[in-house]
Amino acid sequence: MAHESTPQYHIFEMDLTADEARRRAEFFAAMGPTWDPVAAMQGEDEAYRMLYSGLDDHQQQIYDRLVAAGVLPPDLGGARASD
């Protein structure tokens, strides 16, 4: 398909590369020099383990089905309360 402006359609192109670089720079500046992305990810993983720990049998079956379907990664679940 040719990309040409016509009386009915006008091509509008925008390069967002510079804007994305600015956005990322602003994000890191806002996080400050003490922000530790590895610690943040570890904290998030721990929160997921807590969320999916202590499931009852029915909840565990649903969790297992979601893992099998690829919706959730298999390492989110913590130890079950009955384990």
For each residue, the residues with C-beta under 8 A, 3 or more apart:
1:
2:
3: 11
4: 11
5: 9 10 11
6: 9 10
7:
8:
9: 5 6
10: 5 6
11: 3 4 5
12:
13:
14:
15: 18
16: 19 20
17: 20 21
18: 15 21 22
19: 16 22 23
20: 16 17 23 24
21: 17 18 24 25
22: 18 19 25 26
23: 19 20 26 27
24: 20 21 27 28
25: 21 22 28 29
26: 22 23 29 30
27: 23 24 30 31
28: 24 25 31 35
29: 25 26 32
30: 26 27
31: 27 28 35
32: 29 35
33:
34:
35: 28 31 32 40
36: 39 40
37: 40 41
38: 41 42
39: 36 42 43
40: 35 36 37 43 44
41: 37 38 44 45
42: 38 39 45 46
43: 39 40 46 47
44: 40 41 47 48
45: 41 42 48 49
46: 42 43 49 50
47: 43 44 50 51
48: 44 45 51 52 76
49: 45 46 52 53 76 77 78
50: 46 47 53 78
51: 47 48 76
52: 48 49 55 63 72 76 77 78
53: 49 50 77 78 79 80 81
54: 78 80 81
55: 52 59 60 63 77 80 81
56: 59 60 81
57: 60 61
58: 61 62
59: 55 56 62 63
60: 55 56 57 63 64 77 80
61: 57 58 64 65
62: 58 59 65 66
63: 52 55 59 60 66 67 72 77
64: 60 61 67 68
65: 61 62 68 69
66: 62 63 69 71 72
67: 63 64 70 71 72 73 74 76 77
68: 64 65
69: 65 66
70: 67
71: 66 67
72: 52 63 66 67 76
73: 67 76
74: 67 77
75:
76: 48 49 51 52 67 72 73
77: 49 52 53 55 60 63 67 74 80
78: 49 50 52 53 54
79: 53 83
80: 53 54 55 60 77 83
81: 53 54 55 56
82:
83: 79 80
